Amino acid sequence: MSLKGYAGKILYVDLSKEKHWVEPLREHVAKSYVGGSGLAAYLLWNLTDEKTDPLGPENPLIVATGPATGALAPSSGRFMIAAKSPLTGIWGESHAGGFFGPQLKYAGYDALVVLGRAERPVSIVIDDSSVMIYRSDDLWGMNTRDTTNELRSRFGKDYHVMCIGPAGERLVKFAAVMVDYYRAAGRTGMGAVMGSKNLKAIAVRGSGGVEVHDPDKYFEVMEDILWRNTEGPWALPAQMSLGRYGTPNLVTVINAIGRLPTKNHWTGYWEEADKISGNELLKYRVSRGSCFSCMIMCKHVTRVGDGKYEGAFSGGPEYETLVALGSNLLISDLKAIIYMNQLCNLYGLDTISTGKVLSYVYECYERGILTKEDLDGVEAVWGSDEAAVKLINAIASRKGIGDVLAEGVARAAEIIGRGSEVYALHVKKLEVSAQDPRAHKSVGCTWAISVRGADHLRSLTTVDELGYRDVAAERYGPDKVDYVCDVLSEKYKGYIVKDQEDLFALVDSVIMCKYGTMWPPMYYFDFIAKLLYPLTGIKEFGDVKYLRLTAERIANLKRCYNLREGVGKESEVLPRRFTHEPMPTGPAKGQVCNLEPMLREYYESRGWDYESGLPYEETLEGLGLEYVADVLKRKYRLPRMGHGCSKTSRGT
């Protein structure tokens, strides 16, 4: 393949047949879907259908990089994993940083597709063109740290490892994939997919590089990036905030605007927030690092030096974890949170889903729905770290009540019943993340429309939340600034969520970190065009209009994937807590989230019929997704523009 910036190959490994092969990355696929998340969407659409069992051998595990991966682009150490999600039954996607992604690219592959199921536990070991399916019976049952250490001791310390722990082996539906010890591809249960394949780990080492189309122009872009991060207007938030504190800095900021999830999202303001703040966490930091090609260095390792959790150490905890296992449970003991974060990392558990499952239990316990006997002797009272630790152990081992909770909060509430469903906070069966749409209205639209569920990383807007009026004026027009930057207004929020979803569809395909694209908002479509053309030599990638169209194609393909699964507009609802229970305390007191006007605006911007939730045929045709429309027509009667489509328009 003549394109630069790509390795040009996709590696397929069939565990059932114990064979592997390489196929070229077709030029038209690269141009249409870029890489990363876009490439994975294209592959998953073609490799699965509505009958695919998420935990069956027919569900592929796709590990993908992007053209920026390994090419010294800003924060380009990330990669992504995709499969049909065992937690939600729809589009599953998770991202992680570190160095694994660049190593896979240097080994010569833009993506790895794992098919089938091994008869016994195995690992995949990749050393450039050498690919080995390695018997790993003796690794089964190990935690993620020991697994990584063992593989590196056997094959070499220059290997980078993604692996699962006991939670993934036991098919906990929100099991994570841990990467290089501390990075987590946490959401949507990709660890359970690995476990279902008897795949313990993937270790990779690469000795190649990335060829750049126009090195001189490309390094001009790199110099611009350096200026933006060290001297430009965004240097202060990038270095002094993210660099010094990492994501934990958000605890204080978010609490101040009244959307820090507290007590199972009962409120958004917590008087004890400072006890789990970024500044407080610095007392436990023992080292600081970064992902590949990142000058922000937001990754921290913390250690507990005394008390009952003495010796606990792990990467993070990040903001989402501090909330999920902290304010969300009314636990203000940072030592306990660090220990629980370590437990989740060693077991291979998504900390967000884990924390929200626990807060569901705590609230049910408070309200008498669950008893001490139901919980195998655990007294799940708010603020109890002892109860949280016991429940985490139970979930990872699937023992007692843990076997029910391991199914995720939506399914657990179905099993438990007794009116508990109202306290199970999820969208499309994915547990909600650490935001609150009562205090930041666009979050409600973000959660509702996200293809993987209650997701903050595929379309969360920060321009409105942080009041970037100059950015809002430049991107959306000066006439919209007052509404865009009013976090308590629903007006124009559907519009900016659609724009952000498109931006992130592109960012997740390039692949770049959310820092610099989400916050601070340094990089937009125009910057990505300046980056991609000299890197790849693809003329179209230098055209902002083309990149926007490509981003829309990727976003629409993912949404159509869910429609093929039978999940559409009826799933775009929020938990009652956010729509009918006014915020009881804090700056957003009295607020609820009115989703309907934002969804209408979003659908209009997206070119989808609001009443049915289906795309207009013309929308898909204009995006080059005729092949997708043809499949959807077997299930639905797609509306034509100007004709509408009723809620009863599904085909037989």
N, C-alpha and C positions, 0 to 999 in steps of 0.2 A: 504494500500500500504506500502511495507516495505522500500521503498527508504527514505533516510533522506534528509533534506534540502528543502523538499516540504511539503505543507499542504496536498496534495493528493486529493484535491477536486476542482471541477469546479461548481460554482453556476450559475444556469440559472433562469432568471426572465422574464416571459412573461407578458408584460403590457396589451396586448389585452385580455388575459384570466384571468388576475389578479391572477396569480399563480406563484410559484417558486418551484424548485427542485434542487437536488444536484446529480452530476454524478462524478464518480471517475476519476482522472487523470491516464490514462492507462500508465503502465510502459514503453511499447514500444514507446508511444508518447513522454514521457519525454526523453527517450534515443535518439530519432531521432530528436527532435526539441527543447530540453533543457527547454524552458519556454519563457516568455515574447514575443518578436517579432516573434520568431520561432513558438511558440505555437499558437499565433494569426494567423499567416499565414496558419497553418494547419487547424484551425477552420474556418477561413474566406473562404478558398478554398472549404470546404465542406458545408458551410452554405449559400453560394451565387453562382450565375452563371451570365452569361453575360446579362441576362434579369433583374437582380435585380436593382431596382430603388434606387439610393443612399438616396433619401429622402422618400422612401416608408417604410412601417412597416416591410417588409421582409428583410431589411438591418440590420444585427445585429450590436450592439455596443459591442466591446470586450475590457474589461479592464483586463490587465494581469500583473502579477509579474514574477520574475524569482527565481531560487534557492538561489541566493545570497541575495534577498530582505529580509530585517529584520534580517540578520544573521551576522551583524557587519562587513561584508565585506567592502572593500574600496568604499566609496561614493555609497552605495547600497540603497539609499532612493528613487530611481527612479522607475517609473512604466510606462506602455505604454497603449495607446488607439488605436484601429484599427477598421476600417469599410471601405466599399467602399466610396470613397471620393465624396462629392457633388460638390466640386470645379473642380476636374480633371476627375471624372468618372472612376478612376482606383484605384490601391492600395492606401489606406489612412492610415497614421500612424503618431502618435504624442506622445511625451514623456514629462513627467514632474517630478520634484523632490518634496522635502518636506517630509511629513510623511504619506501620504495617502496610498502609496504602502505597507509599512510595516504593517500598521493597517489592511489592507485587508488580508494580509498573516496571521497575528496574529488572525484574526477572523476565520481563517480556510480554506481560499480559495486561490488557485493559480491563478484563473481567475474568472471574472464575465462576463456572456454573457447576454445582454439585448435584448430581442426579442419583436416584435410587436409594438403597439402604444396605449397609454392610451387615453381614451375618453376625459379626462380633465387633466390639469396639475397635475403631481405627482412628488414625490421624493422617492428614495429608501433609507431606513434606515436599516443598518446592524449592529447588536450587537451580535457578535459570531454567534450562530445558529439561532438567531431571525432575521427574514427578514420581513420588513413591506413595503408595497406600500402605501405611505402617501400622502393623498390629499393635493395639494399645490396651489390651485387657488389663495390664498392670496399672494403667493410668486411670481407669474407670473408678470412680469413687473419690479421687483426689480433688482437693479444692483448686481454685484457679491459680493461686500463687505457686503451689507445689507442682502443678502440671507444667506451668511455664518454666520453672526452674529445671524440672526433669528433662524436658525436651531440649532446652538450651545446653544442658550438661551433656546430652547424648550427641547432639548434632553441631553445636557451636554457639557461642554467646552472641554471634552476629546474626542469628536468626530472630525474627520477630514473630510473635505467637498470638493468635486469637483462639480462645478456648472456652469451654463451658465448665461449670462446676456441678455439684450434686443436684442443684435445682434443675438444670437443663437435662441431666440424665433422667430425672424423675418426671420430666415433662410438665414442670410447673409452667402454667400458661403465660406467665410474664417473666420467664427466665431470660437473663441477659447473656450476651457474649462479651467476655472480658478480653481486652487487648493490651498486651504489654503491661500486665499487672493491674493498672489503675484506670485505663480508659474503658468506657462501657458503651457498647451498642445495646442500649437498655430496653427500648420500647418495642412493643408488639410481639414479644415472645420469640425472637429469632434464636435464642438459646434452646428453646424447646424443639424448634425445627432441627437444629443440629443433633439434639438428643434423640429425636425420632429416627435419625439416620445412623445412629450409633457412631456419630462423628464427634470425637472428643476435642480435637484441635486441628488447626491449620498453621503450619510453621513455614515461613518463607524467607529466602535470602536471594537478593538479586545483585548482579554485577554490571548491569547495563546502564543506560542513561536515557535522557530524553533529548531528541534532536529538535532544535528550534528553527523555524522557517527564516526569520530575519533577526539574528542575534543583536544587531545594533539597535534596531527599533525596540526590541523586547527589553533590552537593558535600560533604555530610556524610561520605559514603564516601571521597571524595578526601582530606578532612581526616584521616580515620582512617588512610589509607594513608601520608600524610605523617608522622603520629605514629609509626607502626610502623617507618618507615625512618629516622627521625631521633632519636627519643627512646625508643621502645618496646624491649622485650626483644630484638628481632632487629636493632636499629640497629647494634650493634657488628660482627657478622659481615657485614652488608650493606654498610656503609660502609668499615670499616677493612680488611676482608679482600678482598671482591669489588671494592670501589671503588678500593682502593690497588693491588692486584695483578692483578685480573681472574682468569680461570680458571687462569692459571699458578700461582696460590697452591696449587692442589691437588697439585702435584708433590711437595712436601715432606710434606704431610698424608697422601697416599695411599701414599707410600713408607714412612712410619712404621708403617702398619698392614699392610704387606707385600703390597700388590696393585698395585704400579706395574709394568705390563707391560714386561719387559726381555728382550732377545734372543729375539724372536719368541715372547714369553710363556713362555719357558722357566722364568723365575722372576718373583717379584713384588717383589724387593728389589734395589736397585742402590746400590752404595757411592758412585757419582759423581752421584747425583741432584741434589745441591745445585748442581752446575755448570749445570743447566738449570732451576733453580727460579725462582719468581716474583720473589724478591728479586734474583737475578742478572740477570734480564731487565730490571729497572728501569734498569740501566746503559745500555740501548740504546733506552729509550723517548724519543720526541721529541714526542709529543702524546697527548692523552687525549680521548675523546669518548663519546657515548652514542647509543643508538637513540632513536627518537621517544618522548617522555614517560617517560623513565627517569632517576631520580635516582641510580642506582648508578654509572653511567658506567664500566663494566668494559672498554670497548673502548680498546685502546692501538695506537699506530703506532710501530714500531721501525725503527731505521736502523743500519747497520754503518758505522763511521767509518774503519776501517783494515783492512789485511790483504788477502788475495786476494779477499774478498767485499765489499770496500769499495764503498759506494754502494747496497748492497741495502737496500730498505725495503719495508715492507708492514704491513697490519693484522695484529695478533697477533705471534707465533703463540699460539694458544690451547692449553689443556692437552692436548687430544686430539692436536694437531699436535706439541707438544713430545714426547709419548710416541711417536707413530707414526714420526716422523722423528728422534727422539732416543734415548731409552732402549731402544726397540724394536730399534734398529739398533746400539746401543752407541756412538752418536755423542754426545759431550759438548760439542762445540764449538757454542756458541750462535750464533756468526756464520754457521756453515754451515747451521744449522736455519732461521735467519731468511732466508737466501738460498733455501733449498729451499722454504720457505713462500711466498716471493715467486714462485718459478717455478710452483708449483702454482696460485697465484691468477691469474697471467698466462695460463697455458695453460688454466685452468678445469678443475682436477683436484681431486677429493675427497682431502684430505690423509690421512684415516684409511685409506681403501682403498689409496691409493698406498703409504703406509708399510707396510701389511700385505702387499701384493704384494712389496715390496722385501725384507722380512724373510723371507718364504718363499724368495726367491731366495738370500739370504745363507745361510740354513740348508741349502738344497740344495747350495750351493757348498761349504760346510764339510764336508758329508757325502759329497761326491764325486758327487752325482747330476747336478749341472750343472758344466760345465767352463768355462774361459776361452773356449774356442772356441764353446761353446754361447751364450755371452753376448757375442759379437762383440768379444772382446778385453777385456771388463771383468773385473777381479778383485774379486769381491764378497766381500771379507773384512769381518768385523765391525768396526765403527768407521770404515769408509772413507766419508767424505763425497764423495770424488771418484767412487767407484762409484755412489753414490746419485744424484748429479747427472746422470751419464751415462745411467742407467737412466730417470730421470724424463724427460729429453729424448727418449729412445727411445720411451717409452710415448706421450707427447704427439704425436709424429710418426708413430707406428706403424711404425717402422723396425726391421728385424731382429727380435731377441728381443722388442722393444717391442710388436710387432704381436700376439704371443701374450699378453704380460702385460696388454695393454690390454683383454683379455677379462674380467679379474677373476681372483682367485686360484683360484676353484673350477674354472672352465673352463681356465685355464692349466695347472693340475695334471692335468686330464684329458688335455690335449694332450701334456704333457711325460711323464707317467706315471712309470715307473721307481721306483715306490713313494713318489713325492713327495707323494702326496695327504695323507699323515698330517701333513705340515707346512703344509698349506694351511688356515689357521684361519678358518673361516666358519660361519655358520648360515644355511640357506636361500640360500646363495651370496652373502650379504653379509658382507664381511670384519668380523671382531670389532673392537669398540671398546676403549678404554683402561681396561678393568676386568679382574678375574680372579676367577672363581667359586670358586676354591679358598680364597681369603681372605675372600670376601664372598659367602656361599652364595646369597643371593637373586638375585644377578646371573645365576647359571646358569639359574634359572627365567625371569628377565626376557628373556635372550637366546633361550631355547628357544621361548617362547610369542609373542614379538614378531611382528607381521604383516609387518614388512619385513625381518626377519632379525636378525642379532646387533646389537641396537639398545639403546642406553642412555638414550634420550630419550622412550620411550613408556611405560615402567613401572618405571624404576630407583628403588629405595627408598633413602632416606638416613636415615630415622628409625632403622633398625637399625644402619646403618654408623656413624653419629655418636652413637649412644647417647642419643637424645632420649627418655628414659624417661617424662617427663611427657606428651609428645606421644603416645607409644605407648599410655599408659594411657587418655588421653582418646579416642583414635581406636579402639582395639582392645580395651580393657578391661584392668583391672589384673592379671587372671589370666594375661594373655599377655605381659606386659612382659619377664619374664626371658628368654623364648625369642625374642621379637621383637628384642630388643636384643643378642642373642648372634649375632654375624655368622657364627660357625662352626657354628651349629645350623640344620638344615633345617626344624625345626618352625615352623609358622605362616607360613613364608615364601611358600608358594603363596597363602595368604589375603591377605597384605599386598601381594603383587605384583598380584593381581587388583584390589584396592582402588586401588592407585596407577595401574594401567592405566586404570581408569575415571576417576580424577581427571584424568589427562593427556589422555584422550579429550575431556573437557570443556574443559580448559585450551587444547588445540590447536584447539578449535572457537570459543572465545570471541574472539580468540586472546590469550593472555598468555605472557610469558616463563617459562622454567623457574625462573629465579631469583625466589624468593619463594614458589614452589609446590613445587619440588624441594628447594632449599636457599637460604636458611633456610626451614623449612616454615611460612611466615607465613599463606598463603592456602589454605583448604580449601573443601569444598563449601558450608559455611555462609556464608563470605565471598563466594563467587561469586554466591550467591543474593541477598545484600545489594547486590551490584554490578549484577546484570543487571536486576532488576525496575525500579528507578527509571530505568535507562538505556533499556530497551525498552518498558516498559509491559505486557509479557507477564506476566499474573498467575501463570501456572504457573512461570515462571522464578524466582519468589520462594519456591518450595517446594523444600526440599532433597531431599525424597523424589522429586519429579518430575525434578530435575536428575540425581540418581543413576540413575534409570531411563533418562533420555535418554543419559547417558554409557554405560550398558550397551548401549543400542541401537546407538550408534556403534561401540563396540568389537566387538560381535557382527557388525555388517555388514561390517567390514573382514576379520574372520576368515572369514566366509562367502564373501567375495570370493576369498580364497585357496583355499577348498574348491572353489569353482566351477572354479578353475584346476587342480584335481586335487592340490593341495598341502595335506596335513593333518597328522595326528599323527606320521606316519612321518618328517616333517621336523623334529620337535621334539627334536632331539638336539644334543649338544655335541661339539666336537672331542675326540679321544682325550686330548689333552694335559691337559685339565681333569678328566677322569673317571678316567683310569688312570695318570697320571704325578704322583706326590705332589710338592707344592711342595718344591723342593730347598733353599731358603734362606729366611731372614727369619722374621718373627713367625708366619707361617702354615706353617712347615716341616712336611712330612709330610701335609698336607691334600690331599684330592681333593674333587670335587663329586659328591654323590649326588643325582641329579636326580629319580629316581622318586617319592620321597615328596612332594616339592614339586609335581610335576606332578599327582599324585593330588589333593592339597589344592586346587590351582588349579582343576582341572576340576570338582571338587565345588562349589566356590564359584561357578563360572561357570555351572553348570547344563548341563554337557556330559557326554556319556558317555565315561568314561575309556578303555575298551577300544577303541572305534572312533575316538575323537576328534571325534565328530559331536555337534552340539547336539541336545538333546531338542526334539521338535516343540513341546512346551509352552513351552519357553524362548523360542523365536522368536515364538510366538503371543503370549506375554505382553509382548513388546517391540514388538508391532505390525509384525513382520517376516514376516507370512504370505506376502507376495509373494516374499521371499527363500526361504522354505521350499519354495514351489511350484517354484522353479527347481532347488533342490538335490535335490528328489525325483526329478528326471529322471536324476540321476547316482548317488544314494545311496538307501538305505532308512533314513530318519531314525528313530532310536529313540524310543520313548515311555517316559516315566518309569515305572520299575518293571519294564520288559520287557528292558532292556539291548540291546546291539547288538554283535555279534561283529566281529572284524577283517575278516571276509569278507563283510560286509553290503553292499558296494557293488552298486549296480544295474548293468545292462548298458548 
